[in-house]
Amino acid sequence: MRGFARFLLGRRARQRWIHLILGGALAMPYFLVGSVILGPVTGSTDLWSFPLQLASFGVGLPIAAVTSLFPLTRPLESAAVRWLCGVDADRLALGPARTRDEKARTAAWFTLHLGVGGIIAGMSLAVPPFAAVLIVLPVFAGLGGTRLGLPEVFDHTWALALAPVVGVASLVALAGCAAGCGALLARWAPVLLGPSPEDRLAAAEARAADLAVRNRLARELHDSVGHALSAVTLQASAARRVLDSDPEFVREALAAIEDTTRRTVGELDAVLGVLREGDAPGTAPAPTLAADLDGLLSRTRAGGARVTATVDADPGALPPLLSREAYRIVQEGLSNALRHAGGRVAVEVRIAVADGELEIIVENPVTCTAPSRPGGGHGLRGIADRARLLGGTTTAGTAGPAGDLWRLHVRLPMKGPA
């Protein structure tokens, strides 16, 4: 019972009732125009004629459909639906109707709103006074013996007894009609005022592009900053161990730390430039395999890692995007080796071009002496994402006859989806 009462007279039902009455108020000018048109045609001068009123209302609705082509109609109707009908804003198109389909749907909605709203508004004006008369009729009839000009049926006692019941039932029926029509309009609003399929596709593409940018930023930050922190940590640790016995190594490690942090600040500036409206002038370019591979290997060796690199390809001949992504893949492969196998691990890097693909292999011995970093796993996922976006493949896992090697194997097409 409480749920039924909330459906009839709850806050949302009352707001939708107000929305319907607004539709009836908007329908009044069109009703008057219909009366002006039909009056001379029919020769009728009785404005209270119910058939004439219905005909005037029917003539006014097509005129309303034509005027709904005004650009502000859809934004105003969408705003009213959002605030009074409880429809989420993302299900409505808040801009003017531009295409033929959008204009047709807006005209259908405007006609529906004014038509249903006009009927409910008329009922809201007529039913309450009628119901009030029926409810109090037994009292006044008993006092004065008059029927107030009502039909003769109310001369009977049973009719007077049922009059209040009929009056209350009329009010409940009015509330039910208003609630039902309000719910109907709220259900149809997204269909008639919502975005077109082209709008939804454009919005989905915009969300996908935004997500792609976010994923790109996450990968760049993880690879550049993560590698720098791992390398600096290992370089500082190696320098601390030989601080007294090998000052020359310490100087090299400190120089590598300085170079690593300087380059990382530049890369971070370049990555954050993506967040701006456009890359700021003077930001450092993203590192590439052609220009930065030697520096990456030397900085990794400065931390004590024994890195062997074999490059059977001309990095300068690679497409720029492929060169940038390949550099990040090698960088993350070295970072994984340092994080999970220790600072003095032997790492072998092989880069070659075969069958129209750039092949990158990073291998290191499997060791249990260096615990894995908690929360790891994002690096390999980022490598897989980069390879997939370029149309390539990634495999990672143990290898070798005894399973004593960890191998990262990436193949990237020289010409592909990139």
Secondary structure, DSSP 4 states (H G I P E B T S, - for coil): -HHHHHHHHSHHHHHHHHHHHHHHHHHHHHHHHHHHHHHHHHT---TT-HHHHHHHHHHHHHHHHHHTTSTTHHHHHHHHIIIII---GGGS--SPP-SHHHHHHHHHHHHHHHHHHHHHHHHHHHHHHHHHHHHHHHHHHHHH---TT--GGGGSHHHHHHHHHHHHHHHHHHHHHHHHHHHHHHHHHHHHHSPPHHHHHHHHHHHHHHHHHHHHHHHHHHHHHHHHHHHHHHHHHHHHHTTTT-HHHHHHHHHHHHHHHHHHHHHHHHHHGGGSSSPPTTPPPPP-HHHHHHHHHHHHHTTT-EEEEEEES-GGGS-HHHHHHHHHHHHHHHHHHHHHH-TT-EEEEEEEEETTEEEEEEEEE--SSSPPPTT--HHHHHHHHHHHHTT-EEEEEEESTTS-EEEEEEEEESSS--
